[in-house]
Amino acid sequence: MEYLSDRIRTMATSATMAMARKSRELKARGLDIISLSLGEPDFNTPAYIREAAKEAIDGNYSKYPPVSGYVDLRDAICKKFRDENGITYTRDQVVVSGGGKHSIINVILSIVNPGDEVIILAPYWVSYYDQILIAGGRPVILETTIENDFKVSLEQLESAITDKTRLVIFNSPSNPTGMVYSRGEQEAIARVIQRHEGVFLMSDEVYEHILFEGEHVSMASFDFIYDRVITVNAVSKAYAMTGWRIGYIGAPKWIADACDKLQGQFTSGVSSIAQRAALAALSGKDGSIQMMRDAFLRRRDLICNQLSGIRGLRVRVPQGAFYVLPDISYYLGKTDGTEIVRTADDLALWLLDRAGVATVGGDAFGAPGYIRISYANSDDLLTEAVRRIKEALEILK
Ligand code: GLU
């Protein structure tokens, strides 16, 4: 322990992974736990993608792939960016990595120096914060609340930018809020970035296909900041492929080259079989994206309706992704007679213990006073989970 690096000492354990681990352990001990902590589709990977992976095994895709990914996969990603997002990237601007998380840290390590500031919009996805710390950067958090739909104002963004700002991380649809910025709002944010030379914007678009209202707009599709945007995406959420670990970026070539260089020392090219599966996913569609989106929409309505019937909870209906982030501050400071629930993390642990429902406390998302619920689960389990949460919360006085 005394020999652990400062880097490891100062970073936090991923809250989503920690809660997922806890609920797996409790389930393994035979407890009846409903897991709404880890955000991942409950669907299986579509059959045409699984078939492609089997063919890749038999086709001997067993050698090191190129560091940035197979050429045909990167070409398919360029086509996807062009057709779905209106962005032109060439294959040397694309890098395939081990999931969106890996793509994001590659970019941070490539352009953030120790002491540089990185702006993140709270509530933010847990790993942004610690990935910035790993790079020696300084996270600068812009706060939002449920009252303003968890959206930052232009004034907030403008006034947070300093000479030290290198990067702004943007995520719509958002994990953990499910909020979606409009085209106009995004364009205005892009204009702020444009005014500050040397400031880059990483647009995390992994939830683009899980969108219930409005349109998905890619930040790099605004020509005037194209050369300052890094677009991050993954096959994980859209194609129910979280375990395959394939994420990718489209970026200015010098940033893609830097990620290639970094990856060449860290991982080399990522799993050959998973890359072939990702190629199949992006090149052939069978309606699964639409089917899953429809299911998530139905579950959103179901869970939001049910949660809004619980005393003290405030819920903003999300427009995308598969998370809802109720404001639970009414319960902070309350007690079951033995324990006092002081923080959102306390409440998440208390609900795990008392209700057998795993959620994630908002603290690690920069959202104290909220808990994140992933509703990528069956209608029956969601209904049962909310029933248990309601019953448990009635105890808190
Ligand atoms: N993005 C998912 C989540 O937020 C996966 C977990 C993770 O990688 O942190 O639950």
Residues whose N, C-alpha, C, O or C-beta is under 5 A from the ligand:
A	BS01	LIG	T16 M17 S37 L38 G39
